[in-house]
Structures are given as structure tokens and as C-alpha cells.
Amino acid sequence: MIDLDAFGMVPKDILMTITSNEKAKRKQLGLTQQELARKSGVSLPSRRRFEQKGEISLSSLVDIAICLGEQKGFRNLYPRQEYKSM
């Protein structure tokens, strides 16, 4: 089993950081939760659950990120490693 505490953040901390960053970006753009729900196609209850609990499907998170202009962050999530032969 992996010791997640050794990485400095537990999963809930990571989720809440993503939630906080998303909320700040939404507000920076002057969007309400309802407006972002309409533009992204993610239901308002799902949006609210995300901002309150950090719970959302990956596909909905991607839809929201695209609406906020933050889709590039997903490219770095699992970067490809280049391996060199010995």
C-alpha cells in the first residue's frame, strides 16, 4: 500500500485544492455556478457538489476546465516519460 502522507498531500487535499482553484477562476471570469453549469453542460447540482465536497466525474471536470480555459492542465497530469536504452 502506498503511503500518501509521504507525498505531502492526501487525496482530499488534492481535490479541495482543485476545487478552490476552479472556484477562484470561475469568480475571476465573473461567472456564477449557474452560468458555468449552462456553458459547460454540467448540471447545477453536480457543480454545487463539486464546489462543496470536491466530488465530480472526470468528464465533467474536463468540460468545466475547457469552459474556464484551463484544459492545458490535463496534459501535464500524466506526462509521457521518455526512456533511454541502456
C-alpha positions in Angstrom: 0.0 0.0 0.0 1.3 3.5 -0.9 1.8 5.9 2.0 0.1 9.0 0.6 1.1 11.1 3.5 4.7 10.8 2.3 3.7 12.9 -0.8 2.7 15.8 1.4 -1.0 15.8 0.3 -3.7 13.3 0.9 -6.4 12.8 -1.9 -8.9 15.0 -0.1 -6.3 17.8 0.0 -5.7 17.5 -3.7 -9.4 17.5 -4.5 -10.0 20.6 -2.4 -7.1 22.4 -4.0 -8.5 21.7 -7.4 -12.0 22.8 -6.2 -10.6 26.0 -4.7 -8.6 26.8 -7.9 -11.7 26.2 -10.1 -13.9 28.4 -7.9 -11.3 31.2 -8.0 -11.1 31.0 -11.8 -14.9 31.0 -12.1 -15.2 34.1 -10.0 -12.3 35.8 -11.8 -14.2 35.3 -15.0 -17.3 36.7 -13.4 -19.3 33.5 -13.8 -21.9 32.2 -11.4 -22.2 28.5 -10.8 -25.4 28.5 -12.8 -23.8 30.3 -15.8 -20.8 27.8 -15.7 -23.2 24.9 -15.5 -25.1 26.1 -18.6 -21.9 26.8 -20.6 -20.2 23.5 -19.6 -23.2 21.2 -19.8 -22.6 20.1 -16.3 -25.7 20.1 -14.2 -26.0 22.7 -11.4 -26.3 20.1 -8.7 -23.1 18.5 -9.9 -21.4 21.9 -9.9 -22.5 22.6 -6.4 -21.4 19.2 -5.2 -18.0 19.8 -6.7 -17.5 23.2 -5.0 -18.8 21.9 -1.7 -17.3 18.4 -1.5 -14.8 18.2 -4.3 -16.8 15.4 -5.9 -17.2 15.3 -9.7 -16.7 12.9 -12.6 -13.6 13.3 -14.6 -15.5 14.1 -17.8 -17.4 16.8 -16.1 -14.2 18.3 -14.7 -12.7 18.3 -18.2 -15.9 20.1 -19.5 -15.6 22.7 -16.8 -11.8 23.2 -17.4 -12.4 23.8 -21.1 -15.1 26.4 -20.3 -12.6 28.1 -18.0 -9.7 27.9 -20.5 -7.8 25.6 -18.2 -7.7 22.4 -20.3 -3.9 22.5 -20.7 -3.5 21.4 -17.1 -4.7 18.0 -18.0 -1.9 17.5 -20.5 0.6 17.5 -17.6 -1.4 15.1 -15.4 0.4 12.0 -16.6 3.2 13.2 -18.8 4.9 10.7 -21.1 8.2 9.5 -19.9 11.0 9.1 -22.5 13.1 6.1 -21.7 16.6 5.6 -23.0 18.0 2.2 -23.6 21.0 1.2 -21.6 
